[in-house]
């Protein structure tokens, strides 16, 4: 079964999304990937974000980012 892919930028992790990554890593149904840069520098400078199956999901706090990612997954099922 294909799992949702959650991609994080290493610079954004340093800005605070690391806590969201750590929380999401507890979920065995998610594939978490870290990259040096995802190419969303403007978004990265303004908020915490991750790519969820290729879609940008952003929030102001790590807790809000986790919630937004799960909401996005519910609203946009892969199949």
mmCIF file of the C-alpha atoms, coordinates in Angstrom:
data_MODEL
# 
_entry.id   MODEL 
# 
loop_
_atom_site.group_PDB 
_atom_site.id 
_atom_site.type_symbol 
_atom_site.label_atom_id 
_atom_site.label_alt_id 
_atom_site.label_comp_id 
_atom_site.label_asym_id 
_atom_site.label_entity_id 
_atom_site.label_seq_id 
_atom_site.pdbx_PDB_ins_code 
_atom_site.Cartn_x 
_atom_site.Cartn_y 
_atom_site.Cartn_z 
_atom_site.occupancy 
_atom_site.B_iso_or_equiv 
_atom_site.pdbx_formal_charge 
_atom_site.auth_seq_id 
_atom_site.auth_comp_id 
_atom_site.auth_asym_id 
_atom_site.auth_atom_id 
_atom_site.pdbx_PDB_model_num 
ATOM 1  C CA . UNK A 1 1  ? 0.000  0.000  0.000  1.00 0.00 ? 1  UNK A CA 1 
ATOM 2  C CA . UNK A 1 2  ? 1.257  3.455  -0.890 1.00 0.00 ? 2  UNK A CA 1 
ATOM 3  C CA . UNK A 1 3  ? 1.574  5.746  2.099  1.00 0.00 ? 3  UNK A CA 1 
ATOM 4  C CA . UNK A 1 4  ? 1.169  9.536  2.088  1.00 0.00 ? 4  UNK A CA 1 
ATOM 5  C CA . UNK A 1 5  ? 4.493  11.333 1.651  1.00 0.00 ? 5  UNK A CA 1 
ATOM 6  C CA . UNK A 1 6  ? 5.234  14.279 3.931  1.00 0.00 ? 6  UNK A CA 1 
ATOM 7  C CA . UNK A 1 7  ? 8.277  16.296 2.819  1.00 0.00 ? 7  UNK A CA 1 
ATOM 8  C CA . UNK A 1 8  ? 10.115 18.793 5.007  1.00 0.00 ? 8  UNK A CA 1 
ATOM 9  C CA . UNK A 1 9  ? 12.763 21.386 4.151  1.00 0.00 ? 9  UNK A CA 1 
ATOM 10 C CA . UNK A 1 10 ? 15.772 21.264 6.480  1.00 0.00 ? 10 UNK A CA 1 
ATOM 11 C CA . UNK A 1 11 ? 15.750 25.071 6.788  1.00 0.00 ? 11 UNK A CA 1 
ATOM 12 C CA . UNK A 1 12 ? 12.104 25.013 7.844  1.00 0.00 ? 12 UNK A CA 1 
ATOM 13 C CA . UNK A 1 13 ? 12.870 22.290 10.372 1.00 0.00 ? 13 UNK A CA 1 
ATOM 14 C CA . UNK A 1 14 ? 15.381 24.662 11.950 1.00 0.00 ? 14 UNK A CA 1 
ATOM 15 C CA . UNK A 1 15 ? 12.674 27.357 11.996 1.00 0.00 ? 15 UNK A CA 1 
ATOM 16 C CA . UNK A 1 16 ? 10.367 25.220 14.115 1.00 0.00 ? 16 UNK A CA 1 
ATOM 17 C CA . UNK A 1 17 ? 8.717  22.504 12.038 1.00 0.00 ? 17 UNK A CA 1 
ATOM 18 C CA . UNK A 1 18 ? 11.057 19.903 13.618 1.00 0.00 ? 18 UNK A CA 1 
ATOM 19 C CA . UNK A 1 19 ? 8.482  19.350 16.377 1.00 0.00 ? 19 UNK A CA 1 
ATOM 20 C CA . UNK A 1 20 ? 5.818  18.607 13.760 1.00 0.00 ? 20 UNK A CA 1 
ATOM 21 C CA . UNK A 1 21 ? 8.152  16.170 11.998 1.00 0.00 ? 21 UNK A CA 1 
ATOM 22 C CA . UNK A 1 22 ? 8.854  14.362 15.274 1.00 0.00 ? 22 UNK A CA 1 
ATOM 23 C CA . UNK A 1 23 ? 5.124  14.032 15.975 1.00 0.00 ? 23 UNK A CA 1 
ATOM 24 C CA . UNK A 1 24 ? 4.351  12.786 12.460 1.00 0.00 ? 24 UNK A CA 1 
ATOM 25 C CA . UNK A 1 25 ? 7.198  10.239 12.602 1.00 0.00 ? 25 UNK A CA 1 
ATOM 26 C CA . UNK A 1 26 ? 5.201  8.421  15.310 1.00 0.00 ? 26 UNK A CA 1 
ATOM 27 C CA . UNK A 1 27 ? 2.560  7.571  12.686 1.00 0.00 ? 27 UNK A CA 1 
ATOM 28 C CA . UNK A 1 28 ? 3.573  4.349  10.888 1.00 0.00 ? 28 UNK A CA 1 
ATOM 29 C CA . UNK A 1 29 ? 1.120  5.165  8.065  1.00 0.00 ? 29 UNK A CA 1 
ATOM 30 C CA . UNK A 1 30 ? 3.138  8.185  6.881  1.00 0.00 ? 30 UNK A CA 1 
ATOM 31 C CA . UNK A 1 31 ? 6.342  8.390  4.849  1.00 0.00 ? 31 UNK A CA 1 
ATOM 32 C CA . UNK A 1 32 ? 8.408  11.315 6.211  1.00 0.00 ? 32 UNK A CA 1 
ATOM 33 C CA . UNK A 1 33 ? 11.229 12.720 4.053  1.00 0.00 ? 33 UNK A CA 1 
ATOM 34 C CA . UNK A 1 34 ? 13.691 15.544 4.748  1.00 0.00 ? 34 UNK A CA 1 
ATOM 35 C CA . UNK A 1 35 ? 15.302 17.564 1.956  1.00 0.00 ? 35 UNK A CA 1 
ATOM 36 C CA . UNK A 1 36 ? 17.963 20.266 1.948  1.00 0.00 ? 36 UNK A CA 1 
ATOM 37 C CA . UNK A 1 37 ? 15.581 22.593 0.088  1.00 0.00 ? 37 UNK A CA 1 
ATOM 38 C CA . UNK A 1 38 ? 12.124 22.172 -1.407 1.00 0.00 ? 38 UNK A CA 1 
ATOM 39 C CA . UNK A 1 39 ? 12.250 25.405 -3.417 1.00 0.00 ? 39 UNK A CA 1 
ATOM 40 C CA . UNK A 1 40 ? 9.564  27.259 -1.452 1.00 0.00 ? 40 UNK A CA 1 
ATOM 41 C CA . UNK A 1 41 ? 11.903 29.818 0.108  1.00 0.00 ? 41 UNK A CA 1 
ATOM 42 C CA . UNK A 1 42 ? 9.268  32.563 0.408  1.00 0.00 ? 42 UNK A CA 1 
ATOM 43 C CA . UNK A 1 43 ? 6.857  30.197 2.162  1.00 0.00 ? 43 UNK A CA 1 
ATOM 44 C CA . UNK A 1 44 ? 9.713  28.816 4.262  1.00 0.00 ? 44 UNK A CA 1 
ATOM 45 C CA . UNK A 1 45 ? 10.653 32.302 5.488  1.00 0.00 ? 45 UNK A CA 1 
ATOM 46 C CA . UNK A 1 46 ? 7.059  33.182 6.470  1.00 0.00 ? 46 UNK A CA 1 
ATOM 47 C CA . UNK A 1 47 ? 5.633  30.034 8.048  1.00 0.00 ? 47 UNK A CA 1 
ATOM 48 C CA . UNK A 1 48 ? 6.105  26.426 9.011  1.00 0.00 ? 48 UNK A CA 1 
ATOM 49 C CA . UNK A 1 49 ? 5.225  24.162 6.106  1.00 0.00 ? 49 UNK A CA 1 
ATOM 50 C CA . UNK A 1 50 ? 5.493  20.728 4.584  1.00 0.00 ? 50 UNK A CA 1 
ATOM 51 C CA . UNK A 1 51 ? 4.614  19.199 1.250  1.00 0.00 ? 51 UNK A CA 1 
ATOM 52 C CA . UNK A 1 52 ? 1.854  16.638 1.635  1.00 0.00 ? 52 UNK A CA 1 
ATOM 53 C CA . UNK A 1 53 ? 1.704  14.408 -1.431 1.00 0.00 ? 53 UNK A CA 1 
ATOM 54 C CA . UNK A 1 54 ? 3.109  17.386 -3.351 1.00 0.00 ? 54 UNK A CA 1 
ATOM 55 C CA . UNK A 1 55 ? 0.717  20.016 -1.932 1.00 0.00 ? 55 UNK A CA 1 
ATOM 56 C CA . UNK A 1 56 ? 1.950  22.842 0.321  1.00 0.00 ? 56 UNK A CA 1 
ATOM 57 C CA . UNK A 1 57 ? 0.429  22.792 3.810  1.00 0.00 ? 57 UNK A CA 1 
ATOM 58 C CA . UNK A 1 58 ? 1.411  25.662 6.111  1.00 0.00 ? 58 UNK A CA 1 
ATOM 59 C CA . UNK A 1 59 ? 0.696  26.812 9.663  1.00 0.00 ? 59 UNK A CA 1 
ATOM 60 C CA . UNK A 1 60 ? 1.984  29.152 12.362 1.00 0.00 ? 60 UNK A CA 1 
ATOM 61 C CA . UNK A 1 61 ? 2.914  26.549 15.007 1.00 0.00 ? 61 UNK A CA 1 
ATOM 62 C CA . UNK A 1 62 ? 4.125  22.935 14.925 1.00 0.00 ? 62 UNK A CA 1 
ATOM 63 C CA . UNK A 1 63 ? 0.861  21.769 16.522 1.00 0.00 ? 63 UNK A CA 1 
ATOM 64 C CA . UNK A 1 64 ? -1.203 23.607 13.911 1.00 0.00 ? 64 UNK A CA 1 
ATOM 65 C CA . UNK A 1 65 ? 0.981  22.159 11.154 1.00 0.00 ? 65 UNK A CA 1 
ATOM 66 C CA . UNK A 1 66 ? 0.362  18.593 12.343 1.00 0.00 ? 66 UNK A CA 1 
ATOM 67 C CA . UNK A 1 67 ? -3.390 19.267 12.499 1.00 0.00 ? 67 UNK A CA 1 
ATOM 68 C CA . UNK A 1 68 ? -3.364 20.892 9.051  1.00 0.00 ? 68 UNK A CA 1 
ATOM 69 C CA . UNK A 1 69 ? -1.479 17.933 7.567  1.00 0.00 ? 69 UNK A CA 1 
ATOM 70 C CA . UNK A 1 70 ? -3.984 15.420 8.930  1.00 0.00 ? 70 UNK A CA 1 
ATOM 71 C CA . UNK A 1 71 ? -6.875 17.610 7.751  1.00 0.00 ? 71 UNK A CA 1 
ATOM 72 C CA . UNK A 1 72 ? -5.323 17.812 4.286  1.00 0.00 ? 72 UNK A CA 1 
ATOM 73 C CA . UNK A 1 73 ? -4.921 14.027 4.178  1.00 0.00 ? 73 UNK A CA 1 
ATOM 74 C CA . UNK A 1 74 ? -8.562 13.518 5.160  1.00 0.00 ? 74 UNK A CA 1 
ATOM 75 C CA . UNK A 1 75 ? -9.822 16.026 2.588  1.00 0.00 ? 75 UNK A CA 1 
ATOM 76 C CA . UNK A 1 76 ? -7.536 14.782 -0.198 1.00 0.00 ? 76 UNK A CA 1 
ATOM 77 C CA . UNK A 1 77 ? -7.356 10.988 -0.098 1.00 0.00 ? 77 UNK A CA 1 
ATOM 78 C CA . UNK A 1 78 ? -4.777 9.420  -2.376 1.00 0.00 ? 78 UNK A CA 1 
ATOM 79 C CA . UNK A 1 79 ? -7.239 6.888  -3.806 1.00 0.00 ? 79 UNK A CA 1 
# 
